[in-house]
Amino acid sequence: MRTGRDRYGREIEISRADRAGGARTHSAVRERVVRDGVLHSAGYPDLPARLCTVWWDERTPAGAVRVAGGAVVEFVWPTSAPARVG
């Protein structure tokens, strides 16, 4: 998951899309030095294939991503807070 520098060191949670109130997995945003400079991202290496919700905060989804087994999938963190649901 690619983010801006402002999320460095913060945790981002992800869960099964069909279980909004269920268990979540989190990962800290880290700085990664790449050929073209620096990027900030969080990785979730052990997620099984399924549709997942990425969480902005405890109650607000930031978006959804379909995880494909054994493949790298990219989700770009939104630049502003999404509208609250409910």
Legacy VTK file of the C-alpha trace (Angstrom):
# vtk DataFile Version 3.0
C-alpha trace
ASCII
DATASET POLYDATA
POINTS 86 float
0.000 0.000 0.000
1.552 3.260 -1.106
1.065 6.342 1.081
2.404 9.833 1.493
5.288 10.731 3.796
2.771 12.044 6.368
1.762 8.451 7.239
5.347 7.354 8.031
5.378 5.209 11.195
1.582 5.017 11.446
-0.383 1.782 11.309
-2.861 1.010 8.527
-5.467 -1.691 9.112
-7.022 -4.056 6.591
-9.788 -6.658 7.008
-11.995 -9.000 5.042
-14.553 -6.903 3.166
-17.403 -9.155 4.312
-16.508 -8.753 8.011
-16.425 -5.028 8.777
-16.584 -5.695 12.521
-14.179 -8.630 12.386
-10.478 -9.047 12.971
-8.104 -6.640 11.273
-4.463 -6.948 10.286
-2.208 -3.927 10.557
1.139 -2.861 9.206
3.286 0.204 9.832
4.152 2.575 7.007
7.880 2.389 6.318
10.247 4.415 4.200
11.674 2.482 1.261
14.603 3.680 -0.798
14.124 2.792 -4.458
16.041 3.571 -7.619
14.034 6.726 -8.309
14.026 8.069 -4.733
12.039 7.290 -1.599
8.517 5.961 -1.224
6.383 5.254 1.819
4.376 2.071 1.993
2.921 -0.672 4.175
3.088 -4.340 3.217
0.823 -7.264 4.079
2.652 -10.379 2.865
0.394 -13.111 4.288
-3.090 -12.083 3.167
-5.122 -14.801 1.459
-6.881 -14.073 -1.829
-10.118 -12.135 -1.215
-11.698 -8.694 -1.278
-10.406 -6.546 1.609
-11.366 -3.247 3.194
-8.586 -0.776 3.957
-9.427 1.365 7.003
-8.883 5.139 7.298
-9.699 4.989 11.026
-11.667 2.701 13.366
-14.991 3.309 11.607
-14.239 4.727 8.157
-13.171 2.645 5.157
-10.492 4.242 2.977
-11.289 1.879 0.122
-11.223 -1.711 -1.027
-8.629 -3.891 -2.701
-8.862 -7.360 -4.204
-5.944 -9.447 -2.962
-4.788 -12.069 -5.460
-2.983 -15.101 -4.060
0.778 -14.900 -4.617
0.620 -11.572 -6.474
1.559 -8.013 -5.603
-1.486 -5.757 -5.480
-1.279 -1.998 -5.115
-3.598 0.330 -3.222
-2.815 4.043 -3.163
-3.778 5.737 0.114
-6.315 8.576 -0.420
-5.001 12.121 -0.040
-8.032 13.230 1.999
-10.435 11.576 4.421
-13.318 9.716 2.786
-16.908 10.530 3.760
-18.048 8.658 6.859
-20.454 5.791 6.305
-23.411 5.381 8.674
LINES 1 87
86 0 1 2 3 4 5 6 7 8 9 10 11 12 13 14 15 16 17 18 19 20 21 22 23 24 25 26 27 28 29 30 31 32 33 34 35 36 37 38 39 40 41 42 43 44 45 46 47 48 49 50 51 52 53 54 55 56 57 58 59 60 61 62 63 64 65 66 67 68 69 70 71 72 73 74 75 76 77 78 79 80 81 82 83 84 85
